[in-house]
């Protein structure tokens, strides 16, 4: 046993030295250990048997940012315009996410979702969502007030759209399963490997990290909140700048969880890419309320008082940000007011659940959305994936990226294989 232990220790030391030695060569390096990067790695190990693949992540574990800090909703695709990447990925992704969770014994539940019109002026938008759902081939149903009350006794509205295929899961556990499967299929992973330098050469890409240097034929940038910086580090000028928006959540105190059975959403404002304050039952039984959307003063600004000067200067120095402010300052002011007032936050949720008060809310951890902002002040509303000879940059992967991670990863993997064959 001692000899076997020594042999194993020597093998681990050899493997570590090989990983960390200058000039380690791979076919593909994936930067970013969130759900999209790990789905890409998993897809590559299936699409390309025998590929030498490395995933590098700056944190000490997988999926610690957007992947962990979201509402856990498996989106159905009803919101997204026909022909958009969001629509095609979400429609396939929602079905396959349920299948993946079932296959790998991960927590999930197909709960259905109510999208509720709380006033008559929202009814035309609700009917457009109904028609869009039908165009997507979804089984959707319009409910009148008695039917709403039968499904969600404490929700009130003029009408609601029932989307039966929506559900819930724990996306961080999904991402960890992707990592496990990719490693089982031969992928190598470096945690605590912040990228320091990237050099693109005619024959490939050289990546310097805190763990060492590695060479690859292709680099895939799935760095989320830092995707534009990784692109710039590689000498590529991205089409947009990441501007971080903090989404703040409350959760219902245990005695108030009875107010919501599953997922209850407002009718979204088509002029703004955020869905508004909604109520979401999580797989652990808690009910989250939120999020709002306010400018974060740091890319990892999970608290309103977290400020990182570099991040803030980059945002304030970007002309597109001020064009966004001019266009949406009224909406932004309302979101900021709600950020500092539990009463206002509760009032927004009470449009859907009139019994809810601020006493029913307890603070819950916030998330930060990596939102790509175009120079003209428009928020990129679809996935943005750009490509050079040796690199693929995922510059905008908003919701429903977690739901759609399997088809997104496969699409990126096919691009990579096409670049190398």
PECOR-V192667 format. One record per pair of residues at least 4 apart in sequence whose C-alpha atoms are under 6 Angstrom apart, sorted by the first residue. I is the first residue (numbers start at 1). GAP is how many residues later the second one is. If there is no record, write none. Layout:
i,gap
I,GAP
I,GAP
This chain:
i,gap
17,4
20,191
20,192
22,191
23,191
23,192
24,190
24,191
25,189
25,190
25,191
26,26
26,27
26,190
27,25
27,26
27,189
27,190
28,25
28,188
28,189
28,190
28,191
29,24
29,25
29,26
29,190
30,25
30,189
30,190
31,24
31,25
31,190
31,191
31,192
32,5
32,25
32,190
32,191
33,4
33,5
33,24
33,29
33,30
34,29
34,33
35,4
35,32
35,140
36,369
37,185
38,140
38,141
39,139
39,366
39,367
39,370
40,369
42,136
42,140
43,4
43,366
43,367
44,4
44,369
45,4
45,140
53,134
54,133
54,134
54,135
55,134
56,134
56,137
57,134
57,136
58,134
58,135
58,136
59,133
60,131
60,132
63,4
63,5
63,109
64,4
65,4
67,105
68,104
69,298
72,96
72,97
72,98
73,94
73,95
74,20
74,92
74,93
74,94
74,329
75,91
76,18
76,89
76,90
77,10
77,13
77,14
78,55
80,7
85,4
86,4
89,4
89,315
90,4
90,314
93,4
93,310
93,311
94,309
96,4
101,4
101,5
107,62
108,60
108,61
109,58
109,59
110,56
110,57
111,56
112,51
112,52
112,53
112,54
112,55
113,49
113,50
113,53
113,150
114,47
114,48
114,150
115,45
115,46
115,150
115,151
115,152
116,41
116,44
116,150
116,151
117,5
117,40
117,41
117,42
117,43
117,150
118,39
118,40
119,39
133,5
134,4
140,22
140,23
141,20
141,21
142,18
142,19
143,4
143,16
143,17
144,15
145,14
148,4
149,4
154,105
154,199
155,197
155,198
156,196
169,114
182,5
183,4
193,16
193,17
193,18
194,15
194,16
195,13
195,14
196,12
196,13
197,10
197,11
198,8
198,9
198,35
198,36
199,6
199,7
199,35
200,5
201,4
204,12
204,13
205,10
205,11
206,8
206,9
207,6
207,7
208,5
209,4
218,172
218,173
219,172
220,171
220,172
221,172
221,173
222,172
223,4
225,145
227,168
229,4
231,5
232,4
232,5
240,132
240,133
240,134
241,131
241,132
242,128
242,129
242,130
243,128
244,52
244,55
244,125
244,126
244,127
245,48
245,49
245,50
245,51
245,123
245,124
246,47
246,48
246,50
246,121
246,122
247,44
247,45
247,46
247,119
247,120
247,121
248,43
248,44
248,118
249,40
249,41
249,42
249,115
249,117
250,38
250,39
250,111
250,112
250,113
250,114
251,36
251,37
251,38
251,110
251,111
251,113
252,4
252,5
252,35
252,108
252,109
253,107
253,108
253,109
256,104
262,19
263,16
263,17
264,14
264,15
265,13
268,7
277,13
277,14
278,11
278,12
279,9
279,10
280,7
280,8
281,5
281,6
282,4
282,5
296,5
297,4
297,10
297,15
298,9
298,10
298,13
301,5
302,64
302,65
309,4
313,4
320,55
320,56
320,57
321,56
323,54
324,53
325,4
329,4
338,6
338,7
342,16
343,15
346,4
346,11
346,12
350,4
350,6
372,8
372,24
373,5
373,6
373,7
374,4
383,13
383,14
384,11
384,12
385,8
385,9
385,10
386,6
386,7
387,4
387,5
397,4
400,4
401,4
405,4
